[in-house]
Amino acid sequence: MGDKGGDTSPGRFAESIAKKIYRQTNPARINIFDRGTQFLRGDFDPAASPVWDPTKTILEDQYNRARENVIANMPVGGPMQGALGDIETNRANQLASLGADIATDEYNKIYGAAMGAPQMSMGGLSSIAGTQAAAQAQQAGAGFGAIGDIGGGLGMMLGMKGQGKGIK
């Protein structure tokens, strides 16, 4: 392959890139697997998810704006109290839904990791194997081409010799 002592084949290069990406993404994978394990044990708290705080902040901002609009635009009394009650009910439903959505997402992640990992691994190995097979085919083709050129040269030499002896 190369005079520098290292394997410079396309398959080895692809394998090196795959290993580098695997090492770089290892912390995220460990985090997802740890949270997935907590989820499967029943120890998962949706409010501990990194998604909880930003999404809850958005919901709370919407709730506060709706509450301020009701207070500013409705006369004091029964209708205002009813509207504020509806806003509170919607807020509670959205927060409950947020927890359920995060839990569903955790389940999907751990399921995908458990069931999708073998396919991804096999796909990566197949890709590397295909690259290596293509490189070997090119090398073999080059070798056969060189042998063919030698054979062609020998045939020409023998043909020219035969013409010199009067063979027609």
Secondary structure in CASP SS format (residue, H / E / C, confidence):
PFRMAT SS
TARGET T0000
AUTHOR 0000-0000-0000
METHOD secondary structure of the structure
MODEL  1
M C 1.00
G C 1.00
D C 1.00
K C 1.00
G C 1.00
G C 1.00
D C 1.00
T C 1.00
S C 1.00
P H 1.00
G H 1.00
R H 1.00
F H 1.00
A H 1.00
E H 1.00
S H 1.00
I H 1.00
A H 1.00
K H 1.00
K H 1.00
I H 1.00
Y H 1.00
R H 1.00
Q H 1.00
T H 1.00
N H 1.00
P H 1.00
A H 1.00
R H 1.00
I H 1.00
N H 1.00
I H 1.00
F H 1.00
D H 1.00
R H 1.00
G H 1.00
T H 1.00
Q H 1.00
F H 1.00
L H 1.00
R H 1.00
G C 1.00
D C 1.00
F C 1.00
D C 1.00
P H 1.00
A H 1.00
A H 1.00
S C 1.00
P C 1.00
V C 1.00
W H 1.00
D H 1.00
P H 1.00
T H 1.00
K H 1.00
T H 1.00
I H 1.00
L H 1.00
E H 1.00
D H 1.00
Q H 1.00
Y H 1.00
N H 1.00
R H 1.00
A H 1.00
R H 1.00
E H 1.00
N H 1.00
V H 1.00
I H 1.00
A H 1.00
N H 1.00
M C 1.00
P C 1.00
V C 1.00
G C 1.00
G H 1.00
P H 1.00
M H 1.00
Q H 1.00
G H 1.00
A H 1.00
L H 1.00
G H 1.00
D H 1.00
I H 1.00
E H 1.00
T H 1.00
N H 1.00
R H 1.00
A H 1.00
N H 1.00
Q H 1.00
L H 1.00
A H 1.00
S H 1.00
L H 1.00
G H 1.00
A H 1.00
D H 1.00
I H 1.00
A H 1.00
T H 1.00
D H 1.00
E H 1.00
Y H 1.00
N H 1.00
K H 1.00
I H 1.00
Y H 1.00
G H 1.00
A H 1.00
A H 1.00
M H 1.00
G H 1.00
A H 1.00
P H 1.00
Q H 1.00
M H 1.00
S H 1.00
M H 1.00
G H 1.00
G H 1.00
L H 1.00
S H 1.00
S H 1.00
I H 1.00
A H 1.00
G H 1.00
T H 1.00
Q H 1.00
A H 1.00
A H 1.00
A H 1.00
Q H 1.00
A H 1.00
Q H 1.00
Q H 1.00
A H 1.00
G H 1.00
A H 1.00
G H 1.00
F H 1.00
G H 1.00
A H 1.00
I H 1.00
G H 1.00
D H 1.00
I H 1.00
G H 1.00
G H 1.00
G H 1.00
L H 1.00
G H 1.00
M H 1.00
M H 1.00
L H 1.00
G H 1.00
M H 1.00
K H 1.00
G H 1.00
Q H 1.00
G H 1.00
K C 1.00
G C 1.00
I C 1.00
K C 1.00
END
